[in-house]
Amino acid sequence: MGNFGLALLVGVVAGIIEWDIYGGFHTMINRPLAAGTIMGLVLGDLPKGLYIGASLEFVYLGSISVGAAIPPDAASATSISTALAIISGIDKNVAIALAIPVASFAQMLQMFIWTVNTGLMHKADESAVVGDIDGACKWHYVGMLLFFLQGFVPAFLAVLFGAPYVAGLVSGMPTLITGWLTLAGSMLPAVGFAMLFILMNKPKLTPFFIIGFVLAASFKGTLVSTALIGLAAALIYVNSMEDNNAAKHVRRVRE
């Protein structure tokens, strides 16, 4: 497959992944873990796609869209960084570090598309006022197409013009800089976890965090085993809360 065909393939996959957010599907393939896995599967390197996607999922685990606040576009960042890493053969941790500025650029593009869609909403309103349902639907479809292009255009251009030079650019960097990028890519998942912990930090939940950390660090528990123990602890905690609430309700009734 030529470079143009490869860029077209990556662009279409990235567009569908981005489309999932606002296209009405909401299958959650836009999450970095799914996006990286899908891109890796399409490009024939599933392990690297899964690694990059999982790492970026940790980075953006606590990043959600609230109202008009638009977070960095993790879907586009994962699609582009995974594609460039597989096609160019750069280190996966370097790709993770490069994904952060890509997400910020995609965020600005998303803000632009939202601004354009504001005008399309007024067009749809005008059609709805006169009873033109087909016209109102047409403007909605145009808006959906823009969100597909939000994922397609940056990924297509990045692979078409960037992939031939990314490997040479990274290999031509001084070892010190590539070492910094690798170190930053390795640290970013921990930063994502720290951001999530700040949001969830409650005194009554802190013991569970300490127990999970000790299990993972001291006893070398696997991710699955530690997660299952955490699930069991959460179920015990929820059940005890329900028992306490039931006991309080019984006391109120008796009183």
Number of C-alpha atoms within 10 A of each C-alpha: 7 8 14 14 12 16 24 19 20 28 28 18 22 31 26 20 29 26 25 20 19 14 18 9 10 12 10 13 20 24 24 30 22 21 32 33 25 24 28 24 15 15 17 13 18 17 13 21 31 22 19 29 30 20 26 27 24 21 25 22 17 17 17 11 11 8 6 8 9 15 17 22 27 28 29 30 32 35 34 30 30 32 30 25 25 21 19 18 14 19 17 22 23 22 24 28 21 21 24 21 12 19 21 17 16 22 20 15 17 20 14 12 16 17 11 13 19 11 13 19 15 13 16 19 17 14 18 15 10 10 11 14 13 12 17 21 14 16 20 17 13 13 21 19 15 20 24 24 20 24 29 27 17 22 28 25 17 19 26 19 13 16 20 15 13 19 17 12 11 18 12 10 11 9 11 9 11 17 14 13 20 19 14 17 25 17 16 20 20 14 15 19 16 16 18 17 14 10 9 12 13 10 8 7 12 13 11 15 13 11 15 17 15 14 17 16 11 8 9 12 15 12 11 9 13 18 14 12 15 16 12 12 14 14 12 12 13 12 12 12 12 12 12 12 12 12 12 12 12 11 10 9 8 7 6
